[in-house]
Amino acid sequence: MNIEFARREDAQQIAEMSRDLIEAGLDWRWRPERIWRAILDRETAVIKAEVSSRLAGFAIMRFHWAEEAHLDLLAVKPLFRRSGIGATLLSWLESSALTAGVSIVRLELREINKQAMQFYKHRGYQTVRNIPRYYSERETAIAMAHDLWSDVSAREIK
């Protein structure tokens, strides 16, 4: 597996993955143009995971705030799930956040996505609140957050 920053030629595939794996049944908001703008944004990290030169997963995190980052999207193609790709993408972004002095990572996910909720809980994210009608004015989101410094402190104490 190879993790690297996404490039312009990746925008279409990433957008389609978002449409099919994250936004299915909702309005398609993360179209190729928006992905390309995120790739160009110096305060946003758009990374991809490749396996045998094939796109297996991607993640987008914004670092627009002094002490907080926002994980906008993270997806892994079904064929590659449960192989550590999602965890590797998330760890890469969290390490980047710590290096940048960011202590909190926030995200929202669809309430119906129990698998993703377990994935994030297993990695230290906690539910902050429910946001009714967040997605396309009809689906509830679960807002989650993770204090990265608490993990660092815990490791230092051991």
WOMOBEL-V632770 format. One line per field, one symbol per residue. ss: DSSP state (H for helix, E for strand, - for the rest). phi: phi as a letter, one per 40 degrees, with the letter a starting at -180 (. if undefined). burial: I if it has 16 or more other C-alpha atoms within 10 Angstrom, else O. A space follows every 50 residues. Layout:
ss=???
phi=???
burial=???
//
This chain:
ss=-EEEE--HHHHHHHHHHHHHHH---------HHHHHHHHH---EEEEEEE E--EEEEEEEEE-----EEEEEEEEE-HHH----HHHHHHHHHHHHHHH- ---EEEEEEE---HHHHHHHHH---EEEEEEEEEE---EEEEEEEEEHHH HHHHHHH-
phi=.bbaccbdccdcccccccdcbbcdgbccbccdccccccccccbbbbbbbb bfgbcbaaabbcbcbcbbbbccaaabcddbcgbgcccccccdcccccccc gcbbbbabacdcccccccdcccbgcbccacbcfccfgabcbbcbabcccc cccccccc
burial=OOIOOIOOOIIIOIIIIIIOOIIOOOOOOIIIOOIIOIIOOOOIIIIIIO OOOOIIIIIIIIIOOOOIIIIIIIIIOOOOOOOOIIOOIIOOIIOOIIOO OIIIIIIIIIIOOOOOIOOIOOOOIIIOOIIOOOIOOOOIIIIIIIIIOO OOOOOOOO
//
